[in-house]
Amino acid sequence: MIKWLLFSLLVMFLLSGCNSNSSNTDADLFQYKDSYVGDNSAVVNSVIRLQGEQHFSGIELKTKEKPYGITVNYEWSESKLNTKETVINNASYLFTLIQNVDWITFNFEMVEGMETYKITREGLQEWYGIEWNEVQNENSLNKIIKESLEDKKKVNQFLN
């Protein structure tokens, strides 16, 4: 009986090692580079791999007329993450990965109401002082984001 139980546990352990997890999919985020707002799959797969993904509650793609945009909704009432850092991080990724997105609105449903941030491609690009097409990989983008988030005053000025 004990041998059978140990054998079962071993099989379950080996099978669980075959399953993919979210940390493996994070490495492939730049596979969506140069996608378009109209590519629902690429946009959604990008958003669900970004910061705060466990609080993601929906997305709207605005593709009927220019300027093209994305609205990302989060149920944030139980999140411990900083909304401003999440906005900067996620907008940076989306503007880098999606060629033709001109603006992104982030809606955070909080306990005390809705918190909304609208970021434009041009505005964030000016804030960083970079061109989005210069960012070729996740490491360089993470470095840019990290350095910029260190200046809390600069972040608050940009988002207010």
C-alpha positions in Angstrom: 0.0 0.0 0.0 2.8 2.4 0.9 4.7 1.5 -2.3 1.6 2.3 -4.3 1.1 5.6 -2.5 4.7 6.6 -3.1 4.5 5.6 -6.7 1.3 7.7 -7.2 3.0 10.7 -5.6 6.0 10.3 -7.8 3.8 10.2 -10.9 1.9 13.3 -9.9 5.2 15.1 -9.1 6.6 14.2 -12.6 3.3 15.3 -14.3 3.2 18.6 -12.5 6.7 19.3 -13.7 5.4 19.0 -17.3 2.8 21.7 -16.9 3.7 25.2 -18.0 3.5 28.0 -15.5 3.2 31.7 -15.8 6.9 32.3 -15.2 7.8 30.3 -18.3 5.4 32.4 -20.4 6.8 35.7 -19.2 10.0 35.1 -21.1 8.0 35.0 -24.4 6.3 38.4 -24.0 8.4 40.0 -26.8 7.0 37.4 -29.2 4.1 39.9 -29.5 6.4 42.8 -30.5 5.2 44.6 -33.6 1.6 43.4 -33.2 -1.4 45.7 -33.8 -4.4 46.8 -31.7 -6.7 44.8 -34.0 -4.9 41.6 -33.1 -7.1 40.6 -30.1 -5.0 37.6 -29.3 -1.7 39.4 -29.1 -3.1 42.3 -27.1 -4.9 40.1 -24.6 -2.0 37.7 -24.3 0.3 40.7 -23.6 -2.0 42.2 -21.0 -2.5 38.9 -19.0 1.3 38.6 -18.7 1.9 42.1 -17.3 2.0 43.4 -13.7 -1.3 43.0 -11.9 -2.5 40.2 -14.2 -4.3 38.4 -11.3 -6.5 41.5 -10.9 -7.3 41.8 -14.7 -11.0 42.0 -15.3 -11.5 43.0 -18.9 -10.3 44.8 -22.0 -11.7 46.9 -24.8 -10.0 47.5 -28.1 -10.8 50.8 -29.9 -10.1 50.1 -33.5 -12.9 51.6 -35.6 -11.2 55.0 -36.0 -7.9 56.7 -35.3 -6.4 57.3 -32.7 -6.5 53.6 -31.8 -6.7 52.7 -28.1 -7.0 50.1 -25.4 -8.9 50.2 -22.2 -7.7 47.8 -19.5 -9.9 47.1 -16.5 -8.7 45.8 -13.1 -10.5 44.7 -10.0 -7.9 46.3 -7.7 -9.6 46.3 -4.3 -7.5 43.5 -2.9 -4.3 44.4 -4.7 -1.1 45.3 -2.8 0.5 46.7 -6.0 1.1 50.4 -6.6 -1.3 51.6 -9.3 1.0 54.2 -10.6 3.9 51.8 -11.0 1.6 49.3 -12.7 0.3 52.0 -15.1 3.9 53.0 -16.1 5.1 49.4 -16.4 2.1 48.1 -18.3 1.8 51.1 -20.6 5.5 50.9 -21.4 5.2 47.2 -22.4 2.1 47.8 -24.5 3.5 50.8 -26.4 6.7 48.8 -27.0 4.8 45.6 -28.2 1.9 47.1 -30.1 2.8 49.3 -33.0 -0.3 51.3 -33.6 -1.8 51.9 -30.1 -2.0 55.7 -29.6 -3.5 55.7 -26.1 -4.2 53.3 -23.2 -6.7 53.9 -20.4 -6.3 51.9 -17.2 -9.3 51.6 -14.9 -8.7 50.4 -11.4 -11.8 49.5 -9.4 -10.9 50.3 -5.8 -12.8 49.9 -2.6 -13.4 53.7 -2.5 -14.3 54.0 -6.2 -12.7 54.0 -9.7 -9.1 55.2 -10.3 -8.4 56.0 -14.0 -5.3 56.9 -15.9 -5.1 57.7 -19.6 -1.6 57.5 -21.1 -0.7 58.5 -24.7 2.1 56.9 -26.7 3.7 60.3 -27.4 3.4 61.5 -23.8 5.1 58.4 -22.3 7.7 58.5 -25.1 8.6 62.1 -24.2 8.6 61.3 -20.5 11.2 58.6 -21.1 13.1 60.4 -23.9 13.2 57.3 -26.1 11.7 56.0 -29.3 9.6 52.8 -28.7 11.2 51.0 -31.7 14.6 51.3 -30.0 13.5 48.9 -27.3 14.4 45.4 -28.6 14.1 43.2 -25.6 12.6 42.8 -22.1 15.8 43.5 -20.3 16.4 46.9 -21.8 12.7 47.8 -21.3 12.9 46.7 -17.6 16.0 48.8 -17.1 14.3 51.9 -18.6 11.2 51.4 -16.4 13.1 50.7 -13.2 15.3 53.8 -13.6 12.3 56.0 -14.3 10.2 54.7 -11.4 12.9 55.6 -8.9 12.0 59.3 -9.2 8.6 59.3 -7.4 8.2 63.1 -8.0 8.6 62.6 -11.7 6.1 59.7 -11.7 3.5 61.8 -9.8 4.0 64.8 -12.1 3.5 62.6 -15.2 0.4 60.8 -13.9 -1.4 63.8 -12.3 
